[in-house]
Structure formats: C-alpha cells, structure tokens
Amino acid sequence: MAGAPLAVAMAAGGALVALALILPATNAFRFAGPGRYAYPALPAEAALCALGLYVAIRHQLARRVLGSAYGVVALAVIVAGAAGGSPPAQPGPQAPPDGSRVAASGADGSLRGFSITIDSVALDPAQKAMWFHVTVENSGPDEAEWSPAPAVSTGSQVAHGDYSKSTPLPGDVDSGQKLTGWLFVQLDPHLMHRGEAVRLRFAGVAVNGYAAVGDVLIDVNVDPLLQ
C-alpha cells in the first residue's frame, strides 16, 4: 500500500495531538507543568517512528496489521479519555485546619533567580497529611515555570503534593512576581521520627525562557512538630 506510511504517520500525529488536548481537561489539571512546550514535537516524533517501522518491516501483511492495530489503540485511548477520564477533583480546604500544630521553617532552595522558601510546616493528623507554606519569588529577567505539586520524601515515606487540596498557585511566575500559599502533601506524620528530614523536590523548574531547567531540592527539619 503506497499510502500506508502517510496514513500511519497521520494517525500517530492526530492521536497524540488529540490526547495532549484531552488529558488536561479529563484529569482536571489546574495548571500546566513545565515541559508542555515539548508537546508539539511529539506528533513529529511519532510520525518518524511510524515511518521507520514501515521501512524496517518488509512484509506487507505485517505492515497492515501494525498500522491497523496502532490506529485502533490510538482511537480507543482518545475515546476512553473523552468519555471517561478522572472525575473533576473537588477543591480542598487550601489551608491547614484551625488548631493545627505549626512550626516555622525558613528552609529554601533556588535556581538562577527563582527561589522557593518553606516558611512554615503544619501537621494534619486527621488527614494523615502535612502542609507546607511556601513563598515563591522570581527575580529573574523572564517568566519562570514550576510545579506546585512537589514530590516529598523521608527515610520511610514517599508522597506527592495534592494540587486540588492546596492553595491554587499558578505554574507560571512572571519576572518580579511573588506567590504565597499552602501545599498539601499526603505524608502521614504518625510515621515520622525525630531526626528524619523531609525533602521536597520541585522537579523541572524552568527559568529564563527554558535556558535553564532543573530540580529545586529543599530539606525541612520538622523535629519541633514531632512529639
């Protein structure tokens, strides 16, 4: 089939473009994380992959089966994403409950003029969680991008920030802009021990028009909160 490479390439490109547009809506994303500008390159990569497979696979029947299978799977993923998807997350309290035990921190990390400071930490035993109050400031010349849902780890636990329950901070921070708010993390304080630091990893922070991309790591001492 002379038109098979073009058909497979178009199917690959169309599927990935549609999926990239559908995922944020079906998963109730409230912000677009760093790296989203790479999305336009994905259809081209998929098309090149499809053309490469077509050249590598010489048997006509195998080519047709592969192309048909890819088209069916891609269509199924798109339909499933549009019809199902995750239900919209219900907004959480966006701040620790009244009466929470809170301790000042001051731990911070930065990347080329973009800084994140953990002002204070609060325990939320009822939800088996912790809250981190952050101040984010961009003193660089251009817009910066970050993820307000960090990966958090201790010596015995690993968790991720829950954006739907946190203060809805934007993922884009303009030059000179400062943001503050609470980040909710499902990290059970009952399982923590004194002397065990909490590490927050803000992955893929991008500054100065993506001239620099890296992780911001912050180690927080929570001993004052632990009995």
QUIWOWO-V107724 format. One record per residue. N is the residue number from 0. RES is the residue in one letter. SS is DSSP state (H for helix, E for strand, - for the rest). PHI is phi as a letter, one per 30 degrees, with the letter a starting at -180 (NA if undefined). BURIAL is b if it has 9 or more other ideal C-beta (glycine too) atoms within 8 Angstrom, else e. Layout:
<<N | RES | SS | PHI | BURIAL> <N | RES | SS | PHI | BURIAL>>
This chain:
<<0 | M | - | NA | e> <1 | A | - | d | e> <2 | G | - | c | e> <3 | A | H | d | b> <4 | P | H | e | b> <5 | L | H | d | e> <6 | A | H | d | b> <7 | V | H | d | b> <8 | A | H | d | b> <9 | M | H | d | b> <10 | A | H | d | b> <11 | A | H | d | b> <12 | G | H | d | b> <13 | G | H | d | b> <14 | A | H | d | b> <15 | L | H | d | b> <16 | V | H | d | b> <17 | A | H | d | b> <18 | L | H | d | b> <19 | A | H | d | b> <20 | L | H | d | e> <21 | I | H | d | b> <22 | L | H | e | b> <23 | P | H | e | e> <24 | A | H | d | b> <25 | T | H | d | b> <26 | N | - | c | e> <27 | A | - | h | b> <28 | F | - | d | e> <29 | R | - | c | e> <30 | F | - | b | b> <31 | A | - | c | e> <32 | G | - | d | b> <33 | P | - | e | b> <34 | G | - | j | e> <35 | R | H | d | e> <36 | Y | H | d | e> <37 | A | H | d | e> <38 | Y | H | e | e> <39 | P | H | e | e> <40 | A | H | d | e> <41 | L | H | d | b> <42 | P | H | e | b> <43 | A | H | d | b> <44 | E | H | d | e> <45 | A | H | d | b> <46 | A | H | d | b> <47 | L | H | d | e> <48 | C | H | d | b> <49 | A | H | d | b> <50 | L | H | d | b> <51 | G | H | d | e> <52 | L | H | d | b> <53 | Y | H | d | b> <54 | V | H | d | e> <55 | A | H | d | e> <56 | I | - | c | b> <57 | R | - | d | e> <58 | H | - | d | e> <59 | Q | H | d | e> <60 | L | H | d | e> <61 | A | H | d | b> <62 | R | H | d | b> <63 | R | H | d | b> <64 | V | H | d | e> <65 | L | H | d | b> <66 | G | H | d | b> <67 | S | H | d | e> <68 | A | H | d | e> <69 | Y | H | d | b> <70 | G | H | d | b> <71 | V | H | d | e> <72 | V | H | d | e> <73 | A | H | d | b> <74 | L | H | d | b> <75 | A | H | d | e> <76 | V | H | d | b> <77 | I | H | d | b> <78 | V | H | d | e> <79 | A | H | d | b> <80 | G | H | d | b> <81 | A | H | d | b> <82 | A | H | d | e> <83 | G | - | c | e> <84 | G | - | i | b> <85 | S | - | d | e> <86 | P | - | d | e> <87 | P | - | e | e> <88 | A | - | d | e> <89 | Q | - | d | e> <90 | P | - | e | e> <91 | G | - | d | b> <92 | P | - | d | e> <93 | Q | - | i | b> <94 | A | - | a | e> <95 | P | - | d | b> <96 | P | - | d | e> <97 | D | - | e | e> <98 | G | - | i | e> <99 | S | - | d | b> <100 | R | - | d | e> <101 | V | E | b | b> <102 | A | E | b | b> <103 | A | E | d | e> <104 | S | E | b | b> <105 | G | E | j | e> <106 | A | E | d | b> <107 | D | E | b | b> <108 | G | E | a | b> <109 | S | E | a | b> <110 | L | E | b | b> <111 | R | - | h | e> <112 | G | - | j | b> <113 | F | E | c | b> <114 | S | E | b | b> <115 | I | E | b | b> <116 | T | E | c | b> <117 | I | E | d | b> <118 | D | E | d | b> <119 | S | E | a | b> <120 | V | E | b | b> <121 | A | E | b | b> <122 | L | E | c | b> <123 | D | E | b | b> <124 | P | H | e | e> <125 | A | H | d | e> <126 | Q | H | c | e> <127 | K | - | h | b> <128 | A | E | b | b> <129 | M | E | b | b> <130 | W | E | b | b> <131 | F | E | b | b> <132 | H | E | d | b> <133 | V | E | c | b> <134 | T | E | b | b> <135 | V | E | c | b> <136 | E | E | b | b> <137 | N | E | c | b> <138 | S | - | c | e> <139 | G | - | d | b> <140 | P | - | d | e> <141 | D | - | b | e> <142 | E | - | d | b> <143 | A | E | c | b> <144 | E | E | b | b> <145 | W | - | b | b> <146 | S | - | c | b> <147 | P | - | d | b> <148 | A | - | b | b> <149 | P | - | d | b> <150 | A | E | d | b> <151 | V | E | b | b> <152 | S | E | b | b> <153 | T | - | b | b> <154 | G | - | d | e> <155 | S | - | b | e> <156 | Q | - | b | b> <157 | V | E | b | e> <158 | A | E | b | b> <159 | H | E | b | b> <160 | G | E | d | b> <161 | D | - | c | b> <162 | Y | H | d | b> <163 | S | H | d | b> <164 | K | H | c | b> <165 | S | - | c | b> <166 | T | - | d | b> <167 | P | - | d | b> <168 | L | - | d | b> <169 | P | - | d | e> <170 | G | - | d | b> <171 | D | E | c | e> <172 | V | E | b | b> <173 | D | - | d | e> <174 | S | - | e | b> <175 | G | - | i | e> <176 | Q | - | d | e> <177 | K | E | b | e> <178 | L | E | b | b> <179 | T | E | b | b> <180 | G | E | l | b> <181 | W | E | c | b> <182 | L | E | c | b> <183 | F | E | c | b> <184 | V | E | b | b> <185 | Q | - | d | b> <186 | L | - | c | b> <187 | D | - | d | b> <188 | P | H | d | b> <189 | H | H | d | e> <190 | L | H | c | e> <191 | M | - | c | b> <192 | H | - | b | e> <193 | R | - | d | e> <194 | G | - | i | e> <195 | E | - | c | b> <196 | A | - | d | b> <197 | V | E | c | b> <198 | R | E | c | b> <199 | L | E | c | b> <200 | R | E | c | b> <201 | F | E | c | b> <202 | A | E | d | e> <203 | G | E | i | b> <204 | V | E | d | b> <205 | A | E | c | b> <206 | V | E | b | b> <207 | N | - | h | b> <208 | G | - | i | e> <209 | Y | - | i | e> <210 | A | - | d | e> <211 | A | E | b | b> <212 | V | E | b | e> <213 | G | E | a | e> <214 | D | E | c | e> <215 | V | E | c | b> <216 | L | E | c | b> <217 | I | E | b | b> <218 | D | E | c | b> <219 | V | E | c | b> <220 | N | - | d | b> <221 | V | - | c | b> <222 | D | H | e | e> <223 | P | H | e | e> <224 | L | H | c | b> <225 | L | - | c | b> <226 | Q | - | d | e>>
